[in-house]
Every structure is written in structure tokens, then in C-alpha cells.
Amino acid sequence: MNNTTIFISDLHLSEQTQPLNQLFERCLQQWQGNIDALYILGDFFDVWIGDDDDSDFIRHIKSKLKSFSSATPVFFIHGNRDFLIGEKFAAETGIQLLTSPQQINLYEHEYIIMHGDELCTDDIAYQQFRAQSRNPLWQMAVLSKPIEERRLLAGQIRQMSETRKNNEGKSEISDVTEQAINELMSSHMQPTLPTLIHGHTHRPAVHESQLNNQPFKRYVIQDWADNYGGYLAVDTDGVHVHELKL
Ligand code: MN
């Protein structure tokens, strides 16, 4: 036991993000064998079109994850960009795919962890797409298409979420709703009110909220972009926010 567990999300890694890819690799070197587990809460990749995509970039990242996971467990929850990551990728890298939301106990405290896109319930068009795209039959149909065709679809998905990001500041549509959070927390109150950890919104923060007069905290994980990244470290004292700079 190292008594620390690390959470990251929204790295949006791709061939085009070399400095951030290297920052992630330096983190892996520091963390390997020194933490109890690494949780990746979605949008680790900027896009994922199927486990059969084997560009140099993807092969490189897979080998890094595989050697890391041989010493330290890695858990993965899908994001809205990399929801097509499947069992083949998991087997090749040694990561363990989790369904969302997950309730976990760390150092005698309860946590709910998720990517967070499911909490953005005001964005009805996105929630419809989410329901469709998480259907195994839809995924099978997509994955059976030639890889070039899937690249086009990935472009459309990226464009859809970029359009939403550009609305940031003007619209609340791409943020979580209080109603969705309260519903989630109400169904996860046992044995004690957990702490919520999610990413997705690119609005890193610590929110102090209440449910039925009981306080709880909600941590939004830092996304990685430009020269910055970040992660949450959970230990026996609770959650600690860490920033990373290139
Ligand atoms: Mn996301």
C-alpha cells in the first residue's frame, strides 16, 4: 500500500499533442509502483475509432500503459470521445474498464467517479446521441465499417463537441445540472454521503454542496491543454488538487 490513488481525465491525447503526451509519460514514470492505482476518467484520447487503429502514436501509448499496469493497476471509465475503447485495448494495455458511475471506497471514504458527460442533462441533443452511441448494437454497426469511414464519423463527433465548447461562457448547456447531481447523489447515499469526482466540463473546481442538509464535495478534474495538466491525488486525508506545467 502506498496510500495514494491518482485520478486524471480529459487529456485529449493525439498525434498532435506531443508535449502533453510526454508530460503524461513523465507522470507514469513518477507514479509507477508508487501509487495504489491510477484512474483515468475518460477523454484520455481526443478521439477513438476502434481498437484496430494502430498508428505509431497509439502503439507507443499502449506500450507505456502496458508496462505501467504491470506494476500499478489502471482503471478506465469511458469519455464522450473515447467511448469506443474496448476489450481488445484493455487486454493489450492491462487496464480495467469500468462502467459509469462507479462507487468506490478509498482509505475508508466513499467516492463516486464518472466522466461527467451524463450529468449535462440540459444538452438534450447530446444526451440523445449518448444513448444511441452507448448501445452495443450501434457500436457493432459502427465498428464493422471500414476504418476510413470511422475517421469521418470521428470528425463529426469531434465537431459536435467542439461546437459545444465554443459556447462556453455564453451558455450553461455544456455544464452539469444540479438536478442530475442531486439524483446521482440520492441514489448513492449508503453507507455515507460520498465525494463526487468527475471531469468532462473543463471547468476544474472544488464545489461544496449539500443534499438533505448533508454536505458533500464535488471535484472537477483539470483537463490537459496548451502547457497545463493536472490530477487529483486521494489519500487518507482526502482529495488533493495538483497542477502540472510543461
Ligand atoms: Mn468529455
Boltz pocket constraint, residues with backbone or C-beta under 6 A from the ligand:
constraints:
  - pocket:
      binder: B
      contacts: [[A, 10], [A, 42], [A, 43], [A, 79], [A, 80], [A, 81], [A, 115], [A, 117], [A, 199], [A, 200], [A, 201]]
      max_distance: 6.0
